[in-house]
Amino acid sequence: MDSVLIGVGHCSAVTCLCHMNSALIGVGYCSDVTCLCHMDSALIGVGDCSDVTCLCRIDSVLIGVEYCSDATCLCHMNSVLIGVGYCRDVTCLCCMDSMLIGFGYCSDVTCLGHMDSVFIGVGYCSDATCLCHMDSVLIGVGYCSEVTCLCHMDSVIIGVGYCSDVTCLCRMESVLIGFGDCSDVTCLCHMDPALIGVG
């Protein structure tokens, strides 16, 4: 599998965060070592798929990270993922018309905006605060200008910032490994068998 983030959907045996040679390489088919584990088509774990480190589920809905308690969860409302934390109304990924549109107080002003079915914003859902897109590629966070973006190179998302070579999610042999100066010292570090650090 190429080292590209290729999709997120309903979990199955082929929907997980894969790794190759101890590096995070994408979403697709996973091995059993470093993955967002699945159980009955629901993502339940990161790492060894043990019970203590997981994305908990209730009725096939992702609701938690860590110990799968009620206090640490990705809340859901009407089968829609709406929160991270204590599953209260004030800490959530808001939904509107079945679309994930916000994080915070679930009001109209705090949302993950959408435009023409494209995920484009975090904040006030205006054109000025968005995850920019260009040619159907997610390239930016901020004012949707060319200078603030999740850079891409050869169709691979490699950076956050000015889309230059110095501010990016670095890659080495097509593997996403870092954030910053694209040097070895600032990276999403990996140590066999899992991606374990930033710095």
PEQUI-V267360 format. One record per backbone hydrogen bond with DSSP energy under -0.5 kcal/mol. NH is the residue of the N-H (numbers start at 1). CO is the residue of the C=O. E is the energy in kcal/mol with one decimal. If there is no record, write none. Layout:
NH|CO|E  NH|CO|E
This chain:
4|2|-2.0  6|4|-0.7  11|41|-0.6  15|12|-1.6  16|28|-0.8  18|16|-0.9  18|26|-2.8  20|23|-2.0  23|20|-1.0  25|18|-1.7  26|18|-0.9  27|4|-0.6  28|16|-2.4  28|26|-0.5  30|13|-0.7  35|33|-0.6  35|47|-0.6  37|35|-1.1  37|45|-1.8  39|42|-1.9  42|39|-1.0  44|37|-2.7  45|37|-0.9  46|53|-1.2  47|35|-1.5  48|46|-0.7  54|52|-0.5  54|66|-1.1  56|54|-0.9  56|64|-0.8  58|61|-1.7  61|58|-1.0  63|56|-4.2  64|56|-1.1  65|72|-0.6  66|54|-0.9  67|65|-0.7  72|69|-0.6  73|71|-0.5  73|85|-1.6  75|73|-0.8  75|83|-1.0  77|80|-2.1  80|77|-1.1  82|75|-3.1  83|75|-1.4  85|73|-2.4  91|88|-0.9  92|90|-0.5  92|104|-0.8  93|82|-2.6  94|92|-0.9  94|102|-1.2  96|99|-2.1  99|96|-1.1  101|94|-3.6  101|99|-0.6  102|94|-1.5  102|111|-0.6  104|92|-2.3  110|107|-0.9  111|109|-0.6  111|123|-2.4  112|101|-2.4  113|111|-0.9  113|121|-0.6  115|118|-1.9  118|115|-1.3  120|113|-2.0  120|118|-0.7  121|113|-1.2  123|111|-2.2  129|126|-0.7  130|128|-0.6  130|142|-2.1  131|120|-1.4  132|130|-1.0  132|140|-0.7  134|137|-1.9  137|134|-1.2  139|132|-3.0  139|137|-0.6  140|132|-1.4  140|149|-0.5  142|130|-1.9  148|145|-0.8  149|147|-0.6  149|161|-2.0  150|139|-1.5  151|149|-1.1  151|159|-1.0  153|156|-2.3  156|153|-1.1  158|151|-3.8  159|151|-1.3  161|149|-1.6  167|164|-0.5  168|166|-0.5  168|180|-1.2  169|158|-4.4  170|168|-1.1  170|178|-1.0  172|175|-2.1  175|172|-0.9  176|24|-0.5  177|170|-4.2  177|175|-0.6  178|170|-1.4  180|168|-1.7  186|183|-0.6  187|185|-0.6  188|177|-2.6  189|187|-1.5  189|197|-1.0  191|194|-2.2  194|191|-2.3  196|189|-1.1  196|194|-0.6  197|189|-1.5  199|187|-1.9
